[in-house]
């Protein structure tokens, strides 16, 4: 009987350690740059260093290009990210998809892994630069004080890029060319 109780106690401990955190529902977080605010603006091109903490952007400079978002990006950096640690993302597949709409809308399809189930995906999309490059930064954030099981968590994400004025644009994710789009 004591071995059975010990076994059940260990199983209960393991299950509670792996269970998702159940705290009071958080208030609606305000994004650093919601899609409506991001239109026609330039965001920093710096990729955060692994282990760095993020601070909200201090200033945003208007750009001459207007981007129409398809839908709100659910992976944009949040104000609460400033208290979190930046982590890596392991990308296995990146692809730009074109929706058959007028004007054409574009989606970035990402498949990869996060370092742990406690990491959250973040995607920062910048407006095209002078060379018509669309720089996209993909990274993860996590609470360094949270205890988490050490295993990869696979993800699939479709990130709306919106539509662009006529021209040829190259899409870059974390410094790697993904492809070109021609609206």
N, C-alpha and C positions, 0 to 999 in steps of 0.2 A: 504493500500500500504506500509506504513512504516514497518509493521510486516513482510510482505513478503520479503522486502529488507533485513531486519535484519536476517531472517531465511536463505536466500540465502547467505548472507555474512558469517554466522556461518558455513554453509555447505561447502563453498569454503575454509574457514580456516581449517576445519577438514580434508578435502581431501588433501590439500597441506601439512599438517603435517604428514599424513600417506603415502604420495607419496615417492618413493625411491629417494635418493639423486641423483641429476643429475649434477655432476661436469664434468669437462673436463676429457676425458679418461685417466686413470692412465697409466704410462709407465709399461711395463712388469716387475713385481716384481721378484726379485731374491730370491728363497727359501733359507732358512738357510742350509738345507742339501738336495739338489735335489737327486732323486732316484739314479742317476748314481754315486753320491758322497757317498751316504749312504751305498752302497754295501761294505760289509766287514768292517764296522766300528761300534763302540760302541757309543751310545748317552746316555746322563745323564738319570738316572732312577728316578729323583725327579719329583713328580707331583706338578705343580705350585699351589700355594695357591690362593684361591679366592680373587680377588682384587689386586693381585700382578701384576707388569708389567714384561714383558719378555725381556731378553737380548739374543742376538745370542750366541750360544755355542762358548766358547773361544778355546777349544781344543777338538780334536777327536782322540781316541786311536784305532789303528787297532785291529781287532779281528781275530781269526783263522778261523771263519766260513764265507763262501761266500754265500750271498743270491742273487738270481736272481730275480729282480723285474718283476712283470707281466706288469705293466704299471706305469706311474708316479702317485704318491699319490697326488691328488689335494687338500688335506686337511693338508699338511705339514705346520709347522710354517714358517712364512715369516720374512724377515728382518724388515719389517715395523711393525711387531707385538710388537716390543719393546716399541712403543708409546701407546699401547693398554692395557686395563685392562683385566685380566683373569677372566672368569666367569664359572659357572657350566654348566653341560650338564645332562639332565635327560634321562637316557637310559632305554627303556622299553624292548628291545630285542637285543640280541647279538648272532651271530651264525657264525661259521667258515664253509665256503663252499669249496668243492674240485672240481676243474675243471678237466674234463677227458682229460688231456693232458699228454704228456711225455716230460720232467719230470712233475709230478703233480704240479699244481699251486693252490694257496690258496687265498681265499678272505674272509675278515671279513665283515659281513653284520650287520649294525647298524640301529636301529630304535629308535627314541626318540624325545625329544623336547629341543629347545634352550630357554633360559629365555625370550628373546624378538626377534622380527624380525631383530633388529640391530646387534645381536650377530652372529659371524661367527664360524663355526665348525673347530676345529683343531685336528689332529690325529698324534701322534708321535709314530713311531714303532722302537723298539730297536732290535738289533741282539740278538740271543739266548745267555743266560748266561751259566755258568758252569753246571747248572741243566737242561739245554735245555728248559728254560722258555723264552717265547717271551713276553716281557712286552710292553703293548700298553697303552698310555696315551691319553684319549679323554677329551677335554675341549673346552671352547669357549672363544672368545676374542671380545671386543667391545670398541668403543671410548667413554670414560666416559663423554665427552663434548657434545655428540650427544643426542638430545632429541628424545625419542622413545616411541611408544605406549607400555603399559605394558601388554603384553599377550604372551603366549607361542607360539613358532613357531615349528611345527612338521617337522622332517626331516627323510629321509632314505638315507643311504650312504653305498656304497660298496667300501671297501678299499682293494686294491691289496696288499697281503702280499708277493707274489712271490713264489719261490720254495726253498727248503732246501735240504741239504745232507741227506742221509738215517739216520733214527733214529726216536725216539718218542719225540715230542715237546709238551709242554703245553702252551696254549695261555691264557694270563691274560690281562684283560682290567680294568684299574683303580683299581688294586689290587684284582679283582674278577676273578676266573677261568671261562673260557668260554668253554674250551674243549681241546682235544688233536688232533694232526695231526701226521700222519706217512707217510712220503714221500717214 
